[in-house]
């Protein structure tokens, strides 16, 4: 008997394709940023598949937020090294 539920990666790629018209409507910078967010979803697909959600976009948002938070934390650490008196 075959698999009845598609893998998370297949669902993820399908969801990303569903947003292709939105992406096309963005300017080139917006498309780059959109692609970066989708890359974040792909990077954390292993974690995303561990969530059992009826709406795959919820897991995608969490992956995007995680990458944004990592970037903010890294920038705050760099800023703190450059200017230790600055409180974040």
C-alpha positions as CSV (number, residue, x, y, z in Angstrom):
1,X,0.0,0.0,0.0
2,X,1.4,3.4,-0.9
3,X,1.7,6.6,1.0
4,X,-1.6,8.5,1.3
5,X,-0.2,11.8,2.7
6,X,2.3,13.8,0.7
7,X,5.6,14.6,2.4
8,X,6.0,18.0,4.0
9,X,8.6,19.0,1.4
10,X,6.1,18.3,-1.4
11,X,3.4,20.2,0.4
12,X,5.9,23.0,1.1
13,X,6.9,23.3,-2.6
14,X,3.2,23.3,-3.6
15,X,2.4,26.1,-1.2
16,X,5.4,28.1,-2.5
17,X,4.1,27.6,-6.1
18,X,0.6,28.8,-4.9
19,X,2.3,32.1,-4.0
20,X,3.9,32.5,-7.4
21,X,1.4,35.2,-8.7
22,X,2.0,37.2,-5.5
23,X,5.8,36.9,-6.1
24,X,5.4,38.1,-9.7
25,X,3.5,41.2,-8.6
26,X,6.4,42.3,-6.4
27,X,9.3,44.5,-7.7
28,X,12.7,42.9,-8.1
29,X,13.8,43.7,-4.6
30,X,10.6,42.3,-3.2
31,X,11.0,39.1,-5.2
32,X,14.5,38.7,-3.8
33,X,13.2,39.1,-0.2
34,X,10.3,36.7,-1.0
35,X,12.8,34.2,-2.3
36,X,14.9,34.6,0.9
37,X,11.9,33.9,3.0
38,X,11.0,30.8,1.0
39,X,14.6,29.6,1.3
40,X,14.2,29.9,5.1
41,X,11.1,27.6,4.8
42,X,13.2,25.1,2.9
43,X,16.1,25.3,5.3
44,X,13.8,24.4,8.2
45,X,11.7,21.8,6.4
46,X,12.9,19.1,8.8
47,X,11.4,21.1,11.7
48,X,8.4,22.0,9.7
49,X,7.5,18.4,9.0
50,X,7.4,17.8,12.8
51,X,4.4,20.1,13.1
52,X,1.1,18.5,12.4
53,X,-0.9,21.4,11.1
54,X,-3.8,21.4,8.6
55,X,-2.5,24.6,7.2
56,X,1.2,24.3,6.0
57,X,1.6,28.0,5.9
58,X,1.6,28.1,9.7
59,X,4.8,26.1,9.8
60,X,6.2,28.2,7.0
61,X,5.6,31.4,8.9
62,X,7.4,29.9,12.0
63,X,10.4,29.0,9.8
64,X,10.5,32.6,8.4
65,X,10.2,34.1,11.9
66,X,13.0,31.9,13.2
67,X,15.3,33.1,10.4
68,X,14.4,36.7,11.0
69,X,15.0,36.3,14.7
70,X,18.4,34.7,14.1
71,X,19.3,37.6,11.8
72,X,18.2,40.2,14.4
73,X,20.1,38.5,17.2
74,X,23.3,38.3,15.1
75,X,23.0,42.0,14.2
76,X,22.4,43.0,17.8
77,X,25.5,41.0,18.8
78,X,27.6,42.8,16.2
79,X,26.2,46.2,17.2
80,X,27.0,45.4,20.8
81,X,30.6,44.6,19.9
82,X,30.9,47.8,17.9
83,X,29.3,50.0,20.6
84,X,29.2,48.3,24.0
85,X,27.4,51.3,25.5
86,X,24.4,50.9,23.2
87,X,21.6,49.0,25.0
88,X,19.3,46.8,22.9
